[in-house]
Amino acid sequence: MASQTAVKRLNREYLTIQANPPPYITAHPSQSNILEWHYVLTGPENTPYHNGQYWGTLVFPPNYPFAPPAIRMKTPSGRFQPSTRLCLSISDFHPRSFNPAWEVSTILNALLSFMTGDDITTGSINASRAEREHLAFRSRWWNSTSDDGKQFRSEWPELDVENREWMKQNNVDPVTGYRIGGEKESSCGPQLSVNGSSGNQTQAVVDAVVQQRDAGRGWVYRHKLLIAGGVIFIYVLIARLLSGEAGFS
């Protein structure tokens, strides 16, 4: 059970966050438990997480603010293992380093800063930028459709409505999380690369077609005129030699 100090402090911090929400951050306590908070981080610009929606929890100890919360991020991000306690200087892994002056907004700002950096810790994972961008695009779909996202939809019904509208506007399949009718890899052969101005494009295409056609044919076919000329020359030479021998006889 939360102490009176913790209840008073967390209620005050909730009012502060509502009045002055930090950039890219929103958070609120669970209706059933003041010690369990749910947050949503929006991926900042110029990061692999841009426009991603990352939901997680802060679970505070009964003696907060004299001890730090357990921090988890539930939405797959490519940065943290989903639903895994994170080892940070602001988390329950390091209770002795926690400063009672730090508030919920301080904790979440520090989490966002760590997320967009490259440091490694317990609970973090390695992924490519492309993988993180892919997960950022699918994060809203995951929060609003996955079995693991049921609590998100319960805690953030207004965001769930926004996410479903976002999926409609972006033609995202609610079953797969991919764009409906999105581009697929072509099954045809290599494409021709055409350079130059529009006036030369037709000739460039013809030249490219000829090059591709000839590339698949043998040396004899490509040099048939030269071979034919050589055969004729040898035939004429032999004919002259034979006629010369007939004259001497």
WODAVEN-V20283 format. One record per pair of residues at least 6 apart in sequence whose ideal C-beta (glycine too) atoms are under 6 Angstrom apart, sorted by sequence separation. I is the first residue (numbers start at 1). GAP is how many residues later the second one is. D is the distance in Angstrom with one decimal. If there is no record, write none. Layout:
BEGIN
i:I gap:GAP d:D
i:I gap:GAP d:D
END
This chain:
BEGIN
i:30 gap:6 d:4.3
i:43 gap:6 d:3.0
i:61 gap:6 d:4.4
i:76 gap:6 d:5.2
i:87 gap:6 d:4.1
i:143 gap:6 d:4.6
i:43 gap:7 d:4.8
i:73 gap:7 d:4.6
i:153 gap:7 d:4.5
i:167 gap:7 d:6.0
i:172 gap:7 d:6.0
i:173 gap:7 d:5.1
i:194 gap:7 d:5.5
i:29 gap:8 d:5.1
i:43 gap:8 d:5.7
i:74 gap:8 d:5.6
i:89 gap:8 d:5.3
i:171 gap:8 d:5.2
i:196 gap:8 d:5.6
i:214 gap:8 d:5.7
i:43 gap:9 d:3.7
i:60 gap:9 d:4.4
i:74 gap:9 d:5.1
i:143 gap:9 d:4.7
i:171 gap:9 d:4.5
i:17 gap:10 d:5.8
i:27 gap:10 d:5.6
i:59 gap:10 d:5.6
i:194 gap:10 d:4.7
i:58 gap:11 d:4.3
i:59 gap:11 d:4.5
i:72 gap:11 d:5.5
i:194 gap:11 d:5.9
i:27 gap:12 d:3.9
i:41 gap:13 d:4.4
i:58 gap:13 d:5.9
i:26 gap:14 d:5.1
i:14 gap:15 d:6.0
i:40 gap:15 d:5.2
i:57 gap:15 d:5.1
i:70 gap:15 d:5.3
i:71 gap:15 d:4.7
i:25 gap:16 d:6.0
i:56 gap:16 d:5.3
i:144 gap:16 d:5.0
i:192 gap:16 d:4.6
i:24 gap:17 d:5.9
i:39 gap:17 d:5.6
i:56 gap:17 d:3.9
i:90 gap:17 d:5.0
i:24 gap:18 d:4.6
i:56 gap:18 d:5.3
i:38 gap:19 d:5.8
i:54 gap:19 d:5.8
i:55 gap:19 d:5.4
i:144 gap:19 d:4.1
i:24 gap:20 d:5.5
i:55 gap:20 d:4.9
i:71 gap:20 d:4.6
i:90 gap:20 d:5.0
i:144 gap:20 d:5.9
i:37 gap:21 d:4.2
i:54 gap:21 d:4.6
i:68 gap:22 d:5.8
i:70 gap:22 d:4.7
i:36 gap:23 d:5.5
i:54 gap:23 d:5.6
i:68 gap:23 d:5.6
i:140 gap:23 d:4.3
i:10 gap:24 d:5.4
i:68 gap:24 d:5.2
i:35 gap:25 d:4.5
i:140 gap:26 d:5.6
i:7 gap:27 d:5.6
i:68 gap:27 d:6.0
i:67 gap:28 d:5.0
i:145 gap:29 d:5.7
i:68 gap:30 d:4.0
i:141 gap:31 d:5.8
i:2 gap:32 d:5.5
i:2 gap:33 d:5.2
i:66 gap:34 d:5.5
i:87 gap:34 d:4.7
i:65 gap:35 d:4.3
i:87 gap:35 d:3.6
i:79 gap:36 d:5.3
i:87 gap:36 d:6.0
i:141 gap:36 d:4.1
i:86 gap:37 d:4.1
i:84 gap:39 d:4.5
i:138 gap:39 d:4.7
i:81 gap:42 d:5.4
i:80 gap:43 d:5.6
i:80 gap:44 d:5.7
i:81 gap:44 d:5.6
i:78 gap:49 d:3.5
i:78 gap:53 d:4.9
i:78 gap:54 d:3.7
i:9 gap:56 d:5.5
i:78 gap:57 d:4.9
i:6 gap:58 d:4.4
i:77 gap:58 d:5.8
i:3 gap:59 d:5.4
i:76 gap:59 d:5.2
i:2 gap:60 d:5.2
i:3 gap:60 d:5.9
i:75 gap:64 d:5.2
i:75 gap:68 d:5.9
i:39 gap:69 d:5.6
i:47 gap:69 d:5.0
i:41 gap:71 d:5.5
i:48 gap:81 d:4.7
i:22 gap:83 d:5.1
i:25 gap:83 d:4.9
i:48 gap:84 d:3.6
i:52 gap:84 d:3.2
i:48 gap:85 d:5.0
i:53 gap:86 d:4.7
i:22 gap:87 d:5.7
i:49 gap:87 d:5.0
i:52 gap:87 d:4.4
i:53 gap:87 d:4.9
i:17 gap:88 d:5.9
i:55 gap:88 d:5.6
i:13 gap:90 d:5.1
i:53 gap:90 d:5.9
i:13 gap:91 d:4.7
i:43 gap:93 d:5.4
i:55 gap:97 d:4.9
i:38 gap:117 d:4.5
END
